[in-house]
Amino acid sequence: MDQAGGRGRTAVAAPAGGTARRIGAGAAAVAIASAVASALGYLVPVLGARTLEASDLGALATVLAIAGIAAVPSMGLQIAVAVHRARQPGAGAQRAGWLTAAACTALVALLAPVAGPLLDVPATVILLLAVYTGAIVAAGRWLGELQGDERFLLLAVGMAVQAVGRYGGLSAGLLLGAGLTGSMLIGTATALLIPVALILLTRSSAGTSTGLGITARQVFTACSATLAMLVVSYADLLLARALLPAAASGAYAVGTVLTKGAIWAPQVVTVLALPRLAHGSRRALLVAVGLVTASGAVLVTASALAGGLAFGAAGGPDYAGLGRYAPVFAATGALYALVFVLVNAQVAAGTRWPAAPMWAGCVVLVAATAVVPHTFTAIMWCATGTALLVLVATALMPNVAGRHGLRPSPPSGAKAPESD
């Protein structure tokens, strides 16, 4: 058995009780880290709703949406590295990590002259966002290595480090009344500490890099699929910013807080399942889909019963009257959470074009909002309908790798997960 980076591999052959306890502890730790990340992610728009004017709140939400989209390569890099590391224990990704981060920084910076005037966001904020994005993207390399090795306890710590660096500075700036630009400056300075912290975290547990290095195509496939998913799930917020008056745009931004919560609440399921999906486990996929579906059902039901409370918690008492729309925003997020599971499964299986349904969904959403009235509810329902179409298209997408018998083999000496 290959021992390089082998904690994840030796765990496969461990006694069932020990493996179950290890996975259970890892699941709990990752769930806590995900909850911390979600809470901190909620905190920024919540503070913005209480400290900024409606127009500035819309601008903040737009910046956060751009940051979420631009930082998607961090998630794509993590997924690609985790899948590759599960198949090739100890495989390195240092060069791919830094190159991906540099490319994302340069891309956001080059878009500043266009994105700033179009979305009514200061160019200075966009340039700060470019540096902020690069720091977040770089973290994907270390998180992916920990995930692929199934070192879930350390992964949870790394996720918490990334969340604190990503949202802590922005929250501090808003609490200090620094405004949009000042808060972004503080947030960028904090984000730059993320790679430093992760290097220190993983240094003591890093093994010798062995196996084949990850390829640009693997990173590109995972990044493009994850980017497409985030673009289509954030597109309604950007369209609302462009098409609605400032006050309505701010209100819509509050609703999308519920959408994001429903997307990321079951994130732990996909995180734990991905290394097994890399070995073609159908059982892991079925369990993951079932758990994420249950999570979505609970969140939609809770939103229906306490919509006013949900909107009030997200944006303050002035938005509580919009509570009747809470189940719709939650349903949109729940649908995209299922898309996220299926996209991960497609990437893990080596499907050639896993991003196709999401990009098609973007086109559908833009076309739909172009013909419907430019109102809060019209954009909201267009977003939900698009989410349903994307889910159906992703579920029906043929698994090219599986169809051609390209399912990856487990490393030498490792036991393949069940694929019944």
N, C-alpha and C positions, 0 to 999 in steps of 0.2 A: 504493500500500500504506500502511495506517495504521501510522505509526511509533511511536505512543504505547505505551510498555511493550513495544516491538517486538522485543526480542531473541528471544523465542519465535517470533514470526511470521517474521522474516527468516531464521531458521534453517531454515524449511521449504523455502525456495527456494535454500538453500546447496548447494554441491556435495555429492554423496553421501558422499564420503570425509570431508569436514569435518563433516558432520552426524553420521556414524557415530562419529567420534572424540569429538565433543561429547557425544553421548548416552552413549557408553561411559564418558567421564570423569565425567559426571553420575551414571550408574548406580553407579560405584565409590564416589563420594563419598557418595551417599545410602545405599548399602549399609553403608558404614563408620559413618555417623551412626546408622543403624538398629541396627547392632550395638552401638554405644555406648549407645544408649537401652535396648536389651534387656538389656545387661550391668548397667547401673545399676538397671533395673527388677528384675532378679534379685537384685541385691545387697541390697536392702531386706529381703525376706523371708528371705534366707539369713542376714543379720546378726540378724534378729529371732529365727530359730530357734536361734541360738547365744547370744543374750543375754537372751531373755525366757522366762518360764515358759510351759507349754503353753496355759494359759488366756489369757495376754497375747498369745501368738503368734496364737491364733485371733482375738483382738480386733484385732491389727494387720492381719491378712489381711482382716478385715471392713472396716476403715478403707480399706485399699488398694483393695478391691473397690468400695466406695462412691465413692472418689475416681476410680477408673477409669470408673465409670458417669456420675458427675456431670460429669466433664471431657470426656465424649464430644462435647458441643457444640463443643469446640475442633476435633475432627476433622471434625465435620459442617460447621462454619463454613469450615474449610480446603477441604473438598471443594466446597462451594457457591461459594466465592470463586474457586477454581481453574477450575471449569467455566465460570463466568460470565466470568472474565478471559480464558480461551481463546477464547470466542466474541466478547467485546467487549474488545479490547486496551485497557488503561489504565483500565478501569472501576474506580471507587472502592468501598470497603467500610468506611470508617472508622466511620461511624455504626452500621452493622450489627454491627461487631466489638465496640464498647464496650457497646452495648445487650444483645448476647447474653451477654457476660461479666457484666454487672450482674444480668441475670435469673437466671443460674445461681447467683451468689453469694447472692441473696435466697432462692432456692428451697431451697438446702441449709440456710441459716440457719433458715428457717421449719420445716424438718423436724426440727430438733434435739430439741424436746421429745418427739417420737414415736420417732424413730429411736434415740436414746440408750438409753432404757429397754428397748425391744424387742430390740435387739441387744447389750445390756450393754456399751455404749461410753459413756464420760463425755461429758456435754453440752459441756464445754469443748473437747474434741477435735473434736466435730462443728462447733462454731462456728469453730474454727481451720480446719477442713476447708473451710468455706464461702469464706473468704478465699483459701485455697490454690487452690480450684477456679477462682475468678474470674480469678486471674493466669494459670492454664494455658489457660483458654478464650480469653482475649484474644489469646494468641499465634497462634490459628488464622487471624486476618485476614492477618497478614504472611506466614505460611507459605503460605497459599493464593494470595496475589499472586505470590510467587516461583514456586510450582508452575505456576500457569496461564500465566505468562510463559516457562516452561521454563528458568528460571535455576536449574538443579539444583545447581550448586556452592554458590551462596549459600543455597539451600534446605537443603542438607546442614549448613551451618554453623548455620543457624537451628534445625534439628532437634536438633543437639547442644546448643545453648544451652538449648532447652526441656527436654531430658532432664536436663542437669546441674542446672538450677533445680528441676526436679520431684523428683528423687531424691537429689541431693547433700546437701541439708540433713537429710533423714530419715536417710540413712546416717551422717552425721556425728553426729547425735544418738544413734543406737544404739551407735555405737562409743564415744561418751563416757559411755555408761551413763545417759542422760537419761530412760530409760523411755518409755512410750507418749506421755504428754502433753508431756514436754519435747522429745522428738524431733519431735513434730508442730509445736511452736512454732518450733523451728529450721527445719524444713522449710518452714513458711509464710513465714518471713522471707526465705528463699532464693528461694522461688517468686515473690515480689513483684518480684524483680530481672529476671524474664524479659521483661516488656514493655519495660522500659528498655533492655535489651541488644538486643532486636530493632529498636527504633526507631533505635538507633545503627547497627545493622548495615545496615538498608535505606535509611537517609537518603541516602547517597551515590549509590545506584543508583535511587532513586525518580524516576519521570518525572511529567509533568503528568497529573493524573487527567482522563480523557476517557471518552466513551461513556456508556451508561446505567448508573446505580447498581444494585447488587444489590437485589432485593426481599425483603421479609420471608418471602414464600412460598417462595422458593428456599432461604433459610437454614433455614426450618422443615422443609422436605422432607428436606434433607440431614441435618439434626440429628436428626430423628425416626427416620430410617432407621438412622443410625449408632448412636443411642441404643438402639434396639431390638436391634441386633446385639450390642452390648456387654452389655445386660441379660441376654439369653438365654445368652450365653457365660459370664457371671459368676454366673448365678442358682444354679447347683449349689453354688458356694462359700457363698453366703448361706444356702441351704437346709441345707447341711451344718453351718454354724454354729448354726442354729436347732434342728436335729433330732438332732445327734450329741452325745455327751459331749465335754467339753473336749479330751481327749487325741486322740480320733478326729477331731475338727474340725481340730486342729492338723496331724495327719497328712494329712488331705484337702487342707489349704491347701498343703502341700508338693507334692502331686500336681498341683495346678492351676498351679504354677510351670511345669511341663512343658507344660501346655495353652497357657498364655500364650506360651511360647516358640514353639510350633508355629504359633500364630496370627500372630505378628508377624515371624517369621523371613523370610518372603517379601514383606514389606511394600514393599520397593523396587520390585517388579514393578508393583504397582498405582499407586504414586506416579508412575512414569514413563509408564504407560499412560493415566492419566486425561485429560490434555489431548487425546490422540488419540481417546479414547472420547467426549469432548465433541463431536467432529466425526463421530461415527457409524462409526468404523473397526471393522469386523468382524474384520479381521486382528489388530488390537491386542487385541481381546477373546480371540480364540482363542490367541494367543501367551501372554497373561497367564494364562489358565486352565491351559494346558499347563505353564508354568513353576511355578506354584503347586502343581499336582498332583505334579510331580516332587519339589518341596521336601518336601511332606508325606510322600511315600513314603520318602524318604531318612530323615526324622526318625523315622517310625514303626519302620522297620527298625533304625535305630541304637538306639532305645529297647528294642526286643525283644532285641537282642544285649547291651546293657549297661544294663539297667534298674536294677540295684542301684547301679551307679556314678552313674546319673542322679539317682536319689532321694537318694543319699548326698551328691552335689554340691549338690543343692537344699536339703536340710535337715540334713545332718550324718550321721554314721555310725549314729545311732540309728534312722534311717529307711531305711537301705539294704535291710532285709529286705522292704520293700514294693516292691522293684524289679519284681516280676512284673506289677504293675499299670501300669508306665510306658508300655507301648505303647498302652494304652487311653486314658490321659490325652493322649498325643501324637496319637492318632487323632482325638480330639474337637477338639483345636486345629487339626489339618490340615483337618478338615471345615469348621470355621468360617472358616479362611483362604480357602477357596473361596467361601464365602458372602460374605465381604468383597469379593472381586473382582466378583461378580455384583451385589451391592448398589451398588457404585460405578458399574457399567455402567448399572444401572437409573436411578440418579440423573442420570448424565450424559445419558441418553437422554430424560429428562423424564417417566419413568413416574410415574403419579399416586400410587400407594400402594406404594412399594417396601418399606415397613416391615411390611406385613401378615403375611408368613410368619414373621418373627421374633417378633412379638407373639403370634401363634398358638402358636409354639414355647414361649413362656413359659408359656402356659396349659397346654399338654400336659405340660411338665416339672413344674409344681406339682401337677397332677392325678396324675401318675404317682408322685411321691414321697409323695403322701398315702396311697396304697394299698399300696405295697411296704413291706417291713420297713425300719425306720430303721437301716440299716447302711451302712458305708463302701462296700462293693461294690455294694449296691443303688442308691445315689445315683449312683455312678460310671457304672454301665451305663445308668441313666435319662438321664444327661447325654449319653452317646455316642449313644444312640438318638434323642434329641431333635435333636442336631446333624445326624444323617443325614436326618431328616424335614425339617428346615428347609432343608437344601441342596437336596433334591429339589423342595420346594415353590417355592423361589426360582428354580431352573432352569426350572421349568415355567410360571412366572408370565409372562403375555403382556406384551410390550413395547407399552404403550398408545400411546406417542409414535410408535414406528415403524409401528404398525398403521394409524395415521391420517395417515401422511405428514408428521409434525412434526419429522423429523430436522433439526437446526440446520444452517444454511448457514455455510460458512467466511467469515471476514472478507474484505472486498473486497481482491483482489490476492493472497490466500493460496491455496495449492494444497491442495485437499482430500485427506486421506489416503485410501488405498485402502479400499474397503468390499466387497471381493470375498469 
